[in-house]
């Protein structure tokens, strides 16, 4: 029977940007995003744009938000990113308009292939369409699309696509009922 051997691990194929760019972002992120010192969303939008993110107007970014690589991020208008949210965007994360990413939610674009001895890195984009609500401390896994106005309830894990106007809960998340907006 084969075993995992981390000595075989090699992610040299993955090139997320130059070391200088990643280093500069790390410092900016620590000072302006991962702390409570700069709560102003306008400044955060500007900084994200300077690092290649496509950020629309009205985006609100609360304190202590962790964004891996802004150059793999697109956020449409009037979207809210809650405190301590983690956008681990090793691949592109596209977030639509009027989306709520609640406190402590995680958007994870990377994973490892547990079937391979080298535990290979795999990355897949995430798409969150307009009007979606990702509940507090929920997880959206690599390659998932949360379709229009779907809801991922608090503490749930989306391992597969969420259908439009459906409310999901659990681990793995399953559809509970239709979302009706009055």
Backbone as ProteinMPNN parsed JSONL, in Angstrom:
{"seq_chain_A": "XXXXXXXXXXXXXXXXXXXXXXXXXXXXXXXXXXXXXXXXXXXXXXXXXXXXXXXXXXXXXXXXXXXXXXXXXXXXXXXXXXXXXXXXXXXXXXXXXXXXXXXXXXXXXXXXXXXXXXXXXXXXXXXXXXXXXXXXXXXXXXXXXXXXXXXXXXXXXXXXXXXXXXXXXXXXXXXXXXXXXX", "coords_chain_A": {"N_chain_A": [[0.847, -1.179, 0.0], [0.574, 2.209, -0.883], [2.031, 5.26, 0.477], [1.69, 8.568, 1.84], [4.102, 10.99, 0.993], [5.67, 13.682, 1.851], [8.085, 14.683, 1.023], [8.073, 14.449, -1.672], [6.475, 16.47, -2.508], [5.7, 19.082, -4.723], [5.08, 22.147, -5.829], [5.884, 23.742, -7.904], [4.795, 24.292, -10.345], [2.815, 26.1, -9.871], [2.311, 29.458, -10.12], [1.75, 32.235, -8.653], [2.385, 34.945, -8.894], [4.983, 37.461, -8.789], [7.667, 37.287, -6.378], [8.252, 39.73, -5.199], [5.921, 41.247, -5.615], [4.074, 39.657, -4.174], [5.244, 39.868, -1.639], [5.053, 42.653, -1.102], [2.254, 42.892, -1.099], [1.685, 41.301, 1.116], [2.63, 42.863, 3.26], [1.042, 45.221, 2.998], [-1.456, 44.052, 3.34], [-1.274, 43.081, 6.001], [-1.134, 45.51, 7.453], [-3.35, 47.131, 6.591], [-5.609, 45.503, 6.147], [-5.772, 43.168, 7.77], [-6.079, 44.062, 10.313], [-7.546, 46.12, 12.946], [-7.04, 48.755, 12.631], [-7.489, 50.344, 10.354], [-10.406, 50.999, 9.359], [-11.691, 51.919, 7.058], [-13.443, 51.481, 4.185], [-13.205, 52.608, 1.605], [-10.476, 53.215, 1.298], [-9.442, 50.608, 1.4], [-10.619, 49.499, -0.898], [-9.31, 51.018, -2.855], [-6.608, 50.235, -2.423], [-6.773, 47.486, -3.017], [-7.435, 47.63, -5.745], [-5.076, 48.806, -6.678], [-3.401, 46.641, -6.518], [-4.337, 45.042, -8.504], [-6.91, 43.935, -8.284], [-10.345, 43.782, -9.277], [-12.596, 45.906, -8.293], [-15.759, 47.052, -7.546], [-17.86, 49.969, -7.007], [-19.105, 50.873, -3.742], [-18.456, 48.599, -2.301], [-18.031, 47.022, 0.778], [-15.627, 46.459, 3.158], [-14.886, 44.902, 5.984], [-12.961, 45.034, 9.132], [-10.013, 42.993, 9.69], [-9.918, 41.172, 7.532], [-8.815, 38.623, 5.437], [-7.156, 38.381, 2.471], [-5.816, 36.494, 0.012], [-4.519, 36.816, -2.659], [-4.912, 39.697, -4.318], [-4.954, 40.131, -7.077], [-6.296, 38.009, -8.114], [-9.018, 38.482, -7.793], [-12.342, 39.587, -8.062], [-14.881, 41.82, -7.391], [-18.2, 42.785, -7.4], [-20.559, 45.578, -7.334], [-21.743, 47.04, -4.234], [-21.283, 44.98, -2.367], [-20.699, 43.13, 0.636], [-18.068, 42.346, 2.804], [-17.475, 40.523, 5.567], [-16.155, 40.807, 8.979], [-13.133, 39.119, 9.703], [-13.355, 37.39, 7.557], [-12.099, 35.058, 5.183], [-10.581, 35.063, 2.2], [-9.225, 32.887, 0.397], [-7.759, 32.971, -2.163], [-6.23, 31.312, -4.303], [-6.77, 30.788, -6.848], [-8.937, 32.365, -9.267], [-11.439, 34.351, -7.727], [-14.674, 35.282, -8.069], [-17.025, 37.588, -7.24], [-20.339, 38.526, -7.115], [-22.76, 41.26, -7.396], [-24.247, 42.897, -4.559], [-23.81, 40.963, -2.575], [-23.391, 39.129, 0.445], [-20.765, 38.281, 2.406], [-20.367, 36.772, 5.23], [-19.196, 37.176, 8.702], [-16.163, 35.562, 9.429], [-16.415, 33.713, 7.391], [-15.182, 31.444, 4.883], [-13.618, 31.341, 1.757], [-12.365, 29.031, -0.225], [-10.017, 28.254, -2.555], [-8.09, 26.383, -3.043], [-6.807, 23.041, -2.715], [-5.693, 19.751, -1.768], [-4.6, 16.817, -3.444], [-5.462, 14.001, -2.085], [-5.113, 11.438, -2.931], [-2.72, 11.12, -4.12], [0.734, 10.374, -3.654], [2.432, 12.583, -3.365], [0.75, 14.549, -2.467], [-0.461, 16.521, -4.089], [-0.939, 19.959, -5.005], [-3.997, 21.468, -5.869], [-5.953, 23.791, -7.641], [-8.958, 25.653, -7.976], [-11.363, 27.855, -9.407], [-13.748, 30.047, -7.722], [-17.101, 31.049, -7.937], [-19.366, 33.461, -7.026], [-22.509, 34.398, -7.345], [-24.795, 37.185, -8.019], [-26.535, 38.614, -5.21], [-26.157, 36.588, -3.322], [-25.889, 35.051, -0.091], [-23.453, 34.275, 2.104], [-23.217, 32.613, 4.964], [-22.154, 33.266, 8.394], [-19.043, 31.904, 9.398], [-19.102, 29.896, 7.472], [-18.103, 27.693, 4.772], [-16.905, 27.818, 1.494], [-16.03, 25.642, -0.931], [-13.273, 24.697, -3.198], [-13.854, 25.362, -6.661], [-16.607, 25.681, -6.558], [-19.758, 27.06, -7.495], [-21.872, 29.501, -6.369], [-24.999, 30.046, -6.998], [-27.287, 32.596, -8.23], [-28.69, 34.467, -5.66], [-28.671, 32.419, -3.778], [-28.386, 30.876, -0.499], [-26.055, 30.16, 1.98], [-26.15, 28.689, 4.911], [-25.253, 29.548, 8.342], [-22.156, 28.255, 9.439], [-22.041, 26.188, 7.557], [-20.974, 23.955, 4.855], [-20.155, 24.291, 1.588], [-19.745, 22.053, -0.803], [-20.454, 21.465, -3.308], [-22.064, 22.953, -6.194], [-24.369, 25.61, -5.477], [-27.768, 25.959, -5.988], [-29.881, 28.445, -7.673], [-31.716, 30.752, -5.633], [-32.074, 29.066, -3.423], [-31.922, 27.756, -0.092], [-29.315, 26.603, 1.839], [-27.896, 24.232, 4.147], [-25.69, 22.669, 6.543], [-23.119, 20.048, 6.596], [-21.886, 17.964, 4.375], [-23.346, 20.807, 2.668], [-26.833, 20.869, 2.118], [-29.817, 21.391, 0.19], [-32.468, 23.101, 1.745], [-34.831, 24.628, 1.536], [-36.751, 26.895, -0.551], [-35.6, 30.191, -1.264], [-37.363, 32.991, -0.664], [-37.876, 36.232, -1.579], [-39.462, 38.939, -0.356]], "CA_chain_A": [[0.0, 0.0, 0.0], [1.338, 3.451, -0.972], [1.928, 6.197, 1.583], [1.981, 9.972, 1.546], [5.503, 11.345, 1.194], [5.766, 15.114, 1.61], [9.352, 14.988, 0.34], [7.759, 14.475, -3.1], [5.608, 17.616, -2.803], [6.297, 20.068, -5.624], [4.073, 23.014, -6.444], [6.602, 24.694, -8.753], [3.921, 24.632, -11.466], [1.904, 27.156, -9.453], [3.016, 30.738, -10.147], [0.725, 33.234, -8.352], [2.885, 36.317, -9.006], [6.374, 37.6, -8.385], [7.934, 37.328, -4.939], [8.187, 41.136, -4.775], [4.497, 41.596, -5.574], [3.474, 38.939, -3.05], [5.799, 40.452, -0.415], [4.426, 43.96, -0.895], [0.863, 42.672, -0.704], [1.688, 40.764, 2.475], [2.8, 43.997, 4.182], [-0.165, 46.048, 2.904], [-2.535, 43.272, 3.933], [-1.109, 43.094, 7.457], [-1.384, 46.826, 8.026], [-4.635, 47.744, 6.252], [-6.736, 44.572, 6.038], [-5.822, 42.176, 8.842], [-6.091, 44.731, 11.612], [-8.669, 47.013, 13.206], [-6.534, 50.119, 12.584], [-7.967, 51.094, 9.188], [-11.722, 50.451, 9.032], [-12.268, 52.654, 5.935], [-13.573, 50.627, 2.997], [-12.737, 53.312, 0.405], [-9.029, 53.002, 1.237], [-9.218, 49.2, 1.074], [-10.957, 49.317, -2.316], [-8.216, 51.618, -3.614], [-5.424, 49.373, -2.313], [-7.024, 46.261, -3.788], [-7.315, 47.984, -7.17], [-3.651, 49.027, -6.969], [-2.779, 45.332, -6.631], [-4.898, 44.314, -9.636], [-8.283, 43.46, -8.093], [-11.405, 44.551, -9.911], [-13.508, 46.181, -7.185], [-16.757, 48.049, -7.923], [-18.216, 50.938, -5.973], [-20.001, 50.442, -2.683], [-17.997, 47.381, -1.625], [-17.677, 47.26, 2.174], [-14.685, 45.457, 3.655], [-14.745, 45.076, 7.428], [-11.616, 44.755, 9.636], [-9.456, 41.641, 9.865], [-10.217, 40.338, 6.37], [-7.607, 38.061, 4.821], [-7.26, 38.139, 1.033], [-4.525, 35.914, -0.381], [-3.935, 37.498, -3.818], [-5.937, 40.574, -4.893], [-4.977, 40.036, -8.534], [-7.233, 36.931, -8.436], [-10.262, 38.848, -7.118], [-13.271, 40.531, -8.696], [-16.067, 42.017, -6.558], [-19.14, 43.731, -7.998], [-21.044, 46.678, -6.492], [-22.555, 46.931, -3.02], [-21.054, 43.702, -1.684], [-20.147, 43.262, 1.983], [-17.142, 41.308, 3.273], [-17.53, 40.637, 7.019], [-14.947, 40.656, 9.795], [-12.416, 37.847, 9.763], [-13.567, 36.546, 6.381], [-10.847, 34.636, 4.552], [-10.668, 34.77, 0.777], [-7.976, 32.173, 0.092], [-7.897, 32.882, -3.611], [-5.1, 30.82, -5.093], [-7.342, 30.907, -8.189], [-9.857, 33.501, -9.354], [-12.7, 34.408, -6.991], [-15.543, 36.295, -8.64], [-18.154, 37.824, -6.338], [-21.303, 39.396, -7.777], [-23.289, 42.451, -6.727], [-25.178, 42.738, -3.436], [-23.484, 39.707, -1.901], [-22.909, 39.242, 1.817], [-19.85, 37.259, 2.901], [-20.471, 37.085, 6.66], [-18.031, 37.08, 9.571], [-15.478, 34.287, 9.57], [-16.626, 32.813, 6.252], [-13.963, 31.121, 4.134], [-13.706, 30.969, 0.355], [-11.126, 28.277, -0.389], [-9.844, 27.828, -3.944], [-7.053, 25.364, -3.145], [-6.932, 21.797, -1.975], [-4.635, 18.799, -2.091], [-5.068, 15.518, -3.919], [-5.093, 13.022, -1.062], [-4.861, 10.146, -3.574], [-1.354, 11.144, -4.659], [1.758, 10.348, -2.605], [3.029, 13.914, -3.197], [-0.254, 15.453, -1.899], [-0.409, 17.594, -5.077], [-1.793, 21.136, -4.899], [-4.965, 21.68, -6.94], [-6.686, 25.037, -7.446], [-10.148, 25.807, -8.812], [-12.007, 29.14, -9.112], [-15.052, 30.131, -7.062], [-17.988, 32.098, -8.451], [-20.497, 33.765, -6.16], [-23.337, 35.252, -8.174], [-25.51, 38.294, -7.382], [-27.522, 38.419, -4.163], [-25.873, 35.417, -2.481], [-25.502, 35.278, 1.299], [-22.61, 33.232, 2.683], [-23.395, 32.816, 6.395], [-20.982, 33.322, 9.276], [-18.245, 30.689, 9.611], [-19.364, 28.899, 6.437], [-16.974, 27.425, 3.884], [-17.159, 27.517, 0.095], [-14.882, 24.836, -1.355], [-12.759, 24.967, -4.536], [-14.633, 25.011, -7.837], [-18.044, 25.814, -6.325], [-20.498, 28.245, -7.904], [-23.068, 29.795, -5.581], [-25.813, 30.714, -8.001], [-28.027, 33.799, -7.868], [-29.529, 34.587, -4.462], [-28.635, 31.257, -2.885], [-27.964, 31.163, 0.872], [-25.326, 29.109, 2.678], [-26.424, 29.011, 6.318], [-24.145, 29.642, 9.287], [-21.379, 27.06, 9.737], [-22.241, 25.141, 6.556], [-19.861, 23.736, 3.935], [-20.586, 24.077, 0.208], [-18.793, 21.226, -1.552], [-21.003, 21.419, -4.666], [-22.753, 24.186, -6.578], [-25.636, 25.961, -4.848], [-28.725, 26.361, -7.015], [-30.434, 29.77, -7.416], [-32.846, 30.968, -4.724], [-32.226, 27.945, -2.502], [-31.245, 27.909, 1.188], [-28.539, 25.395, 2.12], [-27.312, 24.113, 5.485], [-25.067, 21.397, 6.874], [-21.798, 19.666, 6.114], [-21.95, 18.946, 3.286], [-24.59, 21.576, 2.601], [-27.931, 20.363, 1.296], [-30.907, 22.358, 0.037], [-33.547, 22.962, 2.721], [-36.068, 25.226, 1.036], [-36.594, 27.985, -1.481], [-35.466, 31.543, -0.723], [-38.379, 33.894, -1.204], [-37.61, 37.617, -1.196], [-40.774, 39.618, -0.421]], "C_chain_A": [[0.894, 1.244, 0.0], [1.083, 4.35, 0.229], [2.179, 7.614, 1.08], [3.443, 10.231, 1.868], [5.67, 12.818, 0.838], [7.089, 15.525, 0.965], [9.139, 15.055, -1.171], [6.958, 15.712, -3.504], [6.353, 18.637, -3.651], [5.169, 20.9, -6.236], [4.74, 24.067, -7.326], [5.787, 25.09, -9.988], [3.027, 25.831, -11.144], [2.681, 28.465, -9.323], [2.004, 31.872, -9.915], [1.165, 34.688, -8.503], [4.305, 36.379, -8.479], [6.504, 37.661, -6.862], [7.84, 38.753, -4.407], [6.72, 41.567, -4.628], [3.808, 40.933, -4.385], [3.955, 39.505, -1.717], [5.191, 41.802, -0.087], [2.978, 43.801, -0.449], [0.786, 42.171, 0.737], [1.765, 41.899, 3.503], [1.551, 44.876, 4.184], [-1.341, 45.342, 3.57], [-2.47, 43.278, 5.46], [-1.542, 44.417, 8.081], [-2.83, 47.283, 7.819], [-5.832, 46.796, 6.277], [-6.878, 43.656, 7.249], [-5.799, 42.793, 10.233], [-7.37, 45.555, 11.758], [-8.278, 48.482, 13.037], [-7.111, 50.965, 11.457], [-9.32, 50.548, 8.734], [-12.373, 51.052, 7.778], [-12.265, 51.802, 4.665], [-13.045, 51.293, 1.736], [-11.231, 53.12, 0.22], [-8.719, 51.562, 0.839], [-9.544, 48.904, -0.383], [-9.83, 49.835, -3.2], [-6.98, 50.714, -3.599], [-5.597, 48.079, -3.095], [-6.887, 46.519, -5.286], [-5.857, 48.179, -7.568], [-2.907, 47.705, -7.148], [-3.472, 44.442, -7.669], [-6.29, 43.749, -9.454], [-9.237, 44.355, -8.875], [-12.515, 44.708, -8.87], [-14.452, 47.309, -7.59], [-17.041, 48.986, -6.753], [-19.131, 50.3, -4.934], [-19.611, 49.156, -1.983], [-17.535, 47.753, -0.22], [-16.798, 46.112, 2.639], [-14.416, 45.765, 5.123], [-13.309, 44.767, 7.868], [-11.293, 43.257, 9.681], [-9.855, 40.681, 8.763], [-8.896, 39.894, 5.751], [-7.896, 37.743, 3.358], [-5.886, 37.687, 0.559], [-3.857, 36.722, -1.496], [-4.996, 38.38, -4.487], [-6.03, 40.477, -6.415], [-5.82, 38.852, -9.019], [-8.6, 37.209, -7.804], [-11.046, 39.865, -7.923], [-14.516, 40.595, -7.828], [-16.928, 43.103, -7.191], [-19.732, 44.653, -6.923], [-21.862, 46.227, -5.279], [-22.437, 45.576, -2.315], [-20.376, 43.963, -0.356], [-19.269, 42.069, 2.294], [-16.999, 41.498, 4.781], [-16.196, 40.416, 7.709], [-14.438, 39.219, 9.782], [-12.791, 36.872, 8.653], [-12.206, 36.229, 5.782], [-11.12, 34.259, 3.112], [-9.312, 34.196, 0.377], [-7.945, 31.891, -1.406], [-6.574, 32.583, -4.311], [-5.473, 30.792, -6.567], [-8.349, 32.051, -8.137], [-11.088, 33.295, -8.477], [-13.479, 35.586, -7.568], [-16.787, 36.39, -7.767], [-19.056, 38.862, -6.991], [-21.714, 40.589, -6.931], [-24.221, 42.052, -5.586], [-25.041, 41.387, -2.748], [-23.056, 40.02, -0.482], [-22.048, 38.027, 2.137], [-19.714, 37.558, 4.394], [-19.179, 36.794, 7.42], [-17.471, 35.648, 9.601], [-15.707, 33.308, 8.44], [-15.304, 32.598, 5.515], [-14.318, 30.732, 2.707], [-12.374, 30.34, -0.001], [-11.001, 27.756, -1.818], [-8.813, 26.714, -4.102], [-7.34, 24.159, -2.278], [-5.758, 20.909, -2.356], [-5.257, 17.485, -2.515], [-4.577, 14.442, -2.965], [-4.823, 11.639, -1.636], [-3.433, 10.027, -4.093], [-0.335, 11.138, -3.522], [2.36, 11.722, -2.321], [2.036, 14.939, -2.662], [-0.363, 16.715, -2.763], [-1.399, 18.726, -4.795], [-2.709, 21.198, -6.117], [-5.736, 22.954, -6.628], [-7.822, 25.132, -8.454], [-10.838, 27.113, -8.425], [-13.325, 28.969, -8.359], [-15.813, 31.285, -7.694], [-19.151, 32.237, -7.48], [-21.331, 34.812, -6.896], [-24.091, 36.296, -7.338], [-26.461, 37.821, -6.283], [-27.301, 37.244, -3.234], [-25.53, 35.872, -1.065], [-24.735, 34.055, 1.778], [-22.598, 33.5, 4.185], [-22.088, 32.769, 7.175], [-20.369, 31.937, 9.448], [-18.606, 29.553, 8.656], [-18.134, 28.771, 5.558], [-17.5, 27.148, 2.478], [-15.893, 26.862, -0.44], [-14.472, 25.136, -2.799], [-13.708, 24.501, -5.638], [-16.126, 25.193, -7.696], [-18.557, 27.13, -6.91], [-21.726, 28.354, -7.026], [-23.939, 30.65, -6.485], [-26.714, 31.778, -7.38], [-28.934, 33.636, -6.652], [-29.622, 33.32, -3.618], [-28.116, 31.697, -1.523], [-27.246, 29.937, 1.406], [-25.388, 29.459, 4.161], [-25.175, 28.921, 7.182], [-23.483, 28.274, 9.522], [-21.49, 25.935, 8.733], [-21.055, 25.072, 5.599], [-20.408, 23.398, 2.55], [-19.493, 23.319, -0.54], [-19.207, 21.086, -3.014], [-21.742, 22.718, -4.936], [-24.059, 24.356, -5.821], [-26.56, 26.492, -5.938], [-29.367, 27.705, -6.662], [-31.634, 29.728, -6.471], [-33.132, 29.755, -3.833], [-31.431, 28.238, -1.229], [-30.615, 26.57, 1.542], [-28.02, 25.423, 3.555], [-26.657, 22.747, 5.613], [-23.687, 21.217, 6.289], [-21.843, 18.203, 5.682], [-23.327, 19.596, 3.216], [-25.591, 20.909, 1.663], [-29.036, 21.409, 1.269], [-32.014, 22.056, 1.036], [-34.879, 23.451, 2.18], [-35.714, 26.359, 0.078], [-36.419, 29.304, -0.724], [-36.483, 32.429, -1.416], [-38.081, 35.282, -0.667], [-38.906, 38.399, -1.414], [-40.64, 41.07, -0.814]], "O_chain_A": [[1.846, 1.333, 0.775], [0.065, 4.228, 0.911], [2.796, 7.824, 0.036], [3.962, 9.758, 2.879], [5.796, 13.167, -0.336], [7.188, 16.622, 0.415], [9.946, 15.659, -1.879], [6.778, 15.978, -4.692], [7.484, 19.013, -3.345], [4.401, 20.407, -7.062], [4.213, 25.169, -7.477], [6.064, 26.117, -10.607], [2.539, 26.501, -12.053], [3.601, 28.568, -8.512], [1.459, 32.414, -10.877], [0.363, 35.588, -8.255], [4.77, 35.461, -7.804], [5.567, 38.04, -6.159], [7.394, 38.961, -3.279], [6.342, 42.177, -3.628], [3.043, 41.58, -3.67], [3.175, 39.614, -0.771], [4.851, 42.073, 1.065], [2.525, 44.487, 0.467], [-0.096, 42.584, 1.49], [1.044, 41.887, 4.5], [1.053, 45.239, 5.249], [-2.128, 45.968, 4.28], [-3.487, 43.457, 6.131], [-2.226, 44.442, 9.104], [-3.468, 47.766, 8.755], [-6.967, 47.253, 6.417], [-7.993, 43.398, 7.703], [-5.526, 42.106, 11.217], [-8.166, 45.671, 10.826], [-9.101, 49.366, 13.275], [-7.212, 52.184, 11.594], [-9.378, 49.724, 7.821], [-13.516, 50.714, 7.471], [-11.207, 51.45, 4.143], [-12.488, 50.613, 0.875], [-10.767, 52.888, -0.897], [-7.826, 51.324, 0.026], [-8.829, 48.144, -1.036], [-9.438, 49.185, -4.169], [-6.38, 50.46, -4.644], [-4.667, 47.627, -3.763], [-6.293, 45.719, -6.007], [-5.443, 47.774, -8.654], [-1.896, 47.652, -7.849], [-3.231, 43.236, -7.715], [-6.819, 43.133, -10.379], [-8.962, 45.534, -9.101], [-13.271, 43.774, -8.602], [-14.001, 48.4, -7.939], [-16.52, 48.806, -5.653], [-19.832, 49.326, -5.207], [-20.367, 48.664, -1.146], [-16.746, 48.681, -0.043], [-17.17, 44.944, 2.53], [-13.792, 46.773, 5.453], [-12.515, 44.285, 7.06], [-12.176, 42.4, 9.706], [-10.105, 39.504, 9.024], [-7.98, 40.696, 5.567], [-8.773, 36.935, 3.048], [-4.906, 38.419, 0.692], [-2.762, 37.252, -1.309], [-5.889, 37.86, -5.156], [-7.097, 40.721, -6.979], [-6.035, 38.71, -10.223], [-9.266, 36.288, -7.332], [-10.505, 40.862, -8.401], [-15.141, 39.571, -7.552], [-16.451, 44.2, -7.481], [-19.428, 44.507, -5.739], [-22.553, 45.209, -5.295], [-23.408, 45.094, -1.732], [-19.58, 44.893, -0.224], [-19.662, 40.923, 2.08], [-16.466, 42.512, 5.23], [-15.242, 39.914, 7.116], [-15.204, 38.257, 9.841], [-12.575, 35.667, 8.783], [-11.277, 37.032, 5.864], [-11.797, 33.27, 2.829], [-8.377, 34.933, 0.061], [-8.084, 30.753, -1.853], [-5.902, 33.473, -4.832], [-4.6, 30.774, -7.434], [-8.582, 32.633, -7.078], [-11.7, 32.227, -8.476], [-13.014, 36.726, -7.56], [-17.507, 35.41, -7.576], [-18.603, 39.94, -7.373], [-21.109, 40.89, -5.902], [-24.89, 41.02, -5.637], [-26.033, 40.754, -2.386], [-22.433, 41.05, -0.227], [-22.528, 36.894, 2.141], [-19.019, 38.499, 4.776], [-18.216, 36.251, 6.877], [-18.204, 34.674, 9.773], [-15.238, 32.172, 8.514], [-14.425, 33.46, 5.525], [-15.199, 29.904, 2.475], [-11.359, 31.033, -0.073], [-11.789, 26.911, -2.243], [-8.676, 26.156, -5.191], [-8.018, 24.244, -1.254], [-4.927, 21.29, -3.18], [-6.308, 17.088, -2.012], [-3.421, 14.023, -3.027], [-4.355, 10.754, -0.92], [-2.995, 8.938, -4.464], [-0.526, 11.833, -2.524], [2.754, 12.01, -1.191], [2.416, 16.085, -2.42], [-0.359, 17.833, -2.247], [-2.541, 18.488, -4.401], [-2.266, 21.008, -7.249], [-6.131, 23.178, -5.483], [-7.681, 24.752, -9.617], [-10.896, 27.449, -7.243], [-13.93, 27.897, -8.361], [-15.256, 32.352, -7.952], [-19.83, 31.263, -7.155], [-20.915, 35.96, -7.051], [-24.028, 36.286, -6.108], [-27.105, 36.778, -6.402], [-28.177, 36.928, -2.428], [-24.955, 36.942, -0.867], [-25.275, 32.952, 1.852], [-22.036, 34.499, 4.632], [-21.063, 32.299, 6.682], [-21.072, 30.94, 9.617], [-18.437, 28.381, 8.992], [-17.239, 29.616, 5.587], [-18.418, 26.349, 2.292], [-14.815, 27.455, -0.406], [-15.233, 25.755, -3.543], [-14.284, 23.415, -5.572], [-16.863, 24.888, -8.634], [-17.895, 28.165, -6.834], [-22.526, 27.422, -6.941], [-23.656, 31.826, -6.711], [-26.876, 31.843, -6.161], [-29.822, 32.783, -6.625], [-30.555, 33.168, -2.829], [-27.489, 32.749, -1.395], [-27.748, 28.818, 1.307], [-24.752, 30.413, 4.608], [-24.178, 28.305, 6.805], [-24.16, 27.276, 9.77], [-21.07, 24.816, 9.027], [-20.24, 25.992, 5.531], [-21.042, 22.36, 2.356], [-18.447, 23.879, -0.867], [-18.42, 20.648, -3.853], [-22.013, 23.49, -4.017], [-24.769, 23.386, -5.554], [-26.179, 27.367, -6.715], [-29.402, 28.078, -5.489], [-32.448, 28.804, -6.505], [-34.287, 29.457, -3.528], [-30.39, 28.893, -1.281], [-31.283, 25.536, 1.547], [-27.74, 26.487, 4.109], [-27.002, 21.8, 4.906], [-23.156, 22.083, 5.594], [-21.838, 17.305, 6.524], [-24.33, 19.022, 3.641], [-25.245, 20.451, 0.574], [-29.178, 22.208, 2.195], [-32.449, 20.912, 1.169], [-35.911, 22.799, 2.333], [-34.551, 26.728, -0.082], [-37.022, 29.506, 0.33], [-36.448, 32.586, -2.637], [-38.038, 35.493, 0.545], [-39.386, 38.502, -2.542], [-41.643, 41.778, -0.914]]}, "name": "protein", "num_of_chains": 1, "seq": "XXXXXXXXXXXXXXXXXXXXXXXXXXXXXXXXXXXXXXXXXXXXXXXXXXXXXXXXXXXXXXXXXXXXXXXXXXXXXXXXXXXXXXXXXXXXXXXXXXXXXXXXXXXXXXXXXXXXXXXXXXXXXXXXXXXXXXXXXXXXXXXXXXXXXXXXXXXXXXXXXXXXXXXXXXXXXXXXXXXXXX"}
